[in-house]
């Protein structure tokens, strides 16, 4: 059985992430759906996604994280 380096698992992973990024750009250009305005965490091993919302905090002069969605 080949190792991950020999089989090219990282190439497939970057393809998945790149496709998701391209889809977000197309959605913004076309104006279809709701844009992804958050930090998206992708656990490739478990195929899980988690998003952390952020926004402007009036008490903080820097734009800091708010509570997660």
N, C-alpha and C positions, 0 to 999 in steps of 0.2 A: 504494500500500500504506500503511495507516495506521500511525502510530507506536505504541509501547507505551502512551503516555499516552492516545492517542485510542481504542485498542482495549480498554483496561481490563485489561491483563495483571496489574497489581498487585492488582486486585480478586479475580481468580481465585486468585492466590497466597495471599492472606490467607484465602480460603475453604478452601483445602487445609489450611493450618496450623490454622485454627479447627476444622475437622472432625477433625483428628488429636487436638487437645486435648479436644474433646467426647468422642471415643471413649475416651480415657484416663480421663476422669471417670466415664463409664458403666461401664468395666471395674472401676474401684475400688468403685463403688457396688454393682454386681452381684456382684463377687468372682470374675469370670471371667478366666482367664489370669494371666499374670505382669505385675505393674505395672511401669511404666517408671520405675525409680529410677536415673536417670542424666541426663547432659546430652546431649540429642539435637541433633546438627548436621545441618541440611538444606541441601543444595546444589541449589537449584531449577533451575539452568541445566543441570546434568548429571543431575538426578533421582537423587541419591545421598544416602544417610543414613549417619551415623556416630555412634556413641554413646561417651561417655566416662564410665566408672564412677567413682564416688566413694565414700568411706567414712570412717570414723573412724580417725584416726591417733593412736595412744597417745602418741607422742612430741611431738605438736603439740597445744597446747591449743585451737587453732582447727580446725574440721573442714576439712581440706585435700584436694586431689585425690590419688587413688591412681593406679595404672597403668591405662591404657585397656584396654577389653575387646578 
